[in-house]
Amino acid sequence: MERVVLLVLALVGMVSPMPSGASPWAVRSSLCSPGDPPAVCQLKKSKCVPISKALIGPAGPVNSVLTCANTTGVVPDPLFFMGIGMAFAQGNPETLVDHVTSDPSASIAIRRCVFNATGLANPDLTLNRTAVAARVTSALVTPTMVAAVAAVIPFCPEPVDYRLTDLITCLETACMNSVPVSPFMAMGASFGAAKTPSGFSPVSPTRTNMLSMGYFGAP
């Protein structure tokens, strides 16, 4: 089992290496406000990326999934390894656990194991919101962001089938909406958009062009 996992990881590393010094973590661009210029959207994403990192835990989404797959006796599907870069670039690496196996029973056992390994589960495997609050608020540094995220924790959805995506989306949305943006930055972004040459379309960090440009999240 371990030899198979190490072999596939080595192959994936040769096929799709990450840029040296780049952070693989990102926040989905879709969580930006519709009127946000790309620069403002990128600022908000860089400020809120610690949320998913804090919730997934120090082992990270890849190692935790591989450990739980090994514990449950499942050899990960090659598509799991091929999807690692895409999951990070899209800002949802917590969904990697859904691509380990097509066996429903084995899949839910691995998701249960991964959720429990985050340290955010109560003994009955419900969400420990006190632990969530401690983890997230310690990861953020701006008081307004901490207050905004802490305020929604009691109302964010309970993980369904041990999936964290809805919880992370709830917290990241509150964070993104609370990021302080300098009026000068907003004015500068608007001015730059107004001066864009005719026929030129500025590239915003969408899921598709993040991959084509080798984008892997905030530095």
N, C-alpha and C positions, 0 to 999 in steps of 0.2 A: 504493500500500500504506500509506504513512505517513499520507496524508490520511484513508483509511478508518479506521485505528486511532484517530487523533486525534478524528475525528467521533464514533465510537462511545463513546470515553472521555468526551467532553463530554456526550453524552446520558445516560450512566450517572451522571455526576456530578450532573446535574440531577434525576434520578429518585430516587437513593438516597444523598444526602450523608451523611457521617459527622459526628457532633457535633463542634463546635469544641473542640480541645484533647484529644479522646478518642484513646486508643490503639486501633488496629484489632486488635492482637494479643491472642490468648486461648489458654488451654490447655483441652482438653476436660474438661468436668465429670465425664465417665465415668471419668477417671483418679483421681478422689478415692476414698478408702477408703469402703466402704459405710456405715460408722458416722460419717463426718465430718459435723458440723453445717454448714450453708451458710457460716457465717462462717469456719470452719476450712478448708473446701474452697476458698473464695475466697482466703484467705491463701496456701495452697499454690500455687494457680494463679498468683498474682501473683509469687511467688518463682521459679517455674520457666519463665515465659514467655520469658525470654531465650534459652532453648535453641533453639527453632525459629527465632527471629530470627537467631541466630548461625550456624546451619547453612545457612539459605537464602541468607545473604550480604547485603551492603550494597545491592545493586540491588533487593532485595525480590522477592516471588513474581510480582507483576504485570509489572513492567518486564523481568525476566529472561525471562519467557515471551513477552512481545511482541517482545523483541529476537530470540529464537530463532525465533519464528514468521516474522518478517521475513527472517531469514537463510535459512530453509528454503523461503521463497516461499509461505507459507500465510497466508491471510486468516482470522483467528480467527472462530469461530462466535459470533453474538450472545449465545448462551447462556453463553459464557465470561464476558463482561462482566456479564451479569445475575447470575452466581453469585459475583461477587467478595465482596460483603458477607456472603453466607451462609457462604462458605468461611472467612473471618476469624472470624465469630461462632462457628462450630462448632469453631474451633481447629485447622483443617487446611488452611491456605492453600496448602501444598505440593501439594495435589491439583488445584489450578486447571489445571495443565499437562495433566491428563487430559481437559479439556473444550474444548480449542482446536479440535479437528477430529475427525470420525468416521473419517477415513482412517487405518487401523492403521499403515501404513508411515510416513506423515507424523507421526503421533502419537509413535511411538517415536524418530524423528529429533529431534523437538523436546525430548522428555524427556532424550535423550542430551546434547543441547546445554545444557539447563538444568542437568543434573547436573554437567557439565564446568565450567560457569560458576561453580558454587559454590566451586571451589577445593578440593574435598574428594575429587577423583578422582585416582587414580594414572594413569600413562601408558596402562595397559591398561584404564582405566575401572573398575577395582575401587575399593573404598572405602579411602581413605587414613586409617586410624584414628589415626595420629599427628596429622594435621591436625585431625581431629574433636576429639581430646583437647585440643589447644591452643585451638581455637575455643571449645569449650564451657566448659572450666575457667576461661578468662579472662572469660567472661560471667557466671559465678556468683560470689557474694561470700562465702557462708557456707562455712567449711572442711568441715563435715560433709556439705553438699550436694555440694561439689566432689569429695570423696573417694568418696561413694556413686555419683556419675555416672561418675567415672573408672574405678571398679571394674568397671562393666558394659560399657564400650566394647569390650573385646576379644570380648565374647560377643553383642553386638547383631547382628541379621541383616544380611547383605550386601543392598544394594538390588537388588530384582528388577525387571528392565526399567527400571532407572534411577529407580525410585520411592523417595522418602525417608521415606514415611509410617511404615513399620515401624521404621526406625532412630530417628526422632523419638519414636515411642511408647515404645520401649525406654528411651531416655534420660529422657524426661519422667516415666515411671513410677518409675524409680529416684530421680529428683529429688523427686517428690511424696512418696514414702515416707520421705524423709530430712529434710523440712522440720521444723525445731524448732518446736513449738507450746507456748506458755506454758501451764502447768497452770491458771493463772487464766483464760486465754482459753477453754480447753476447758471449765472449770467454768462460766464465764459463759454459753457457748453452750448447754450442757446445761441450766442453770437457766432460760435464756430459753425453751428448747423446752418445759420442764416447765410454764412459766407461760403458754403459749400459750392464749388464750381458746378455749372450746369452739366448734367450728364454723368456726374460722379456720384456714386452711391456709397456712403461710408459703411464700413463693415462693422456690424455689431456682433458681440460674442454669443452667437446662437449655437445650438448643439451641433449643427452641421459644420459651420466654419471653424469652430473651436478645434475640431479634429483635423481639418484640412490644414490649419495653421500650426498644428502641434501644440495647441493650448491645453494646459492641464490645471488651470485654476490660478488663484492669486499667488504672487511670489511669496 
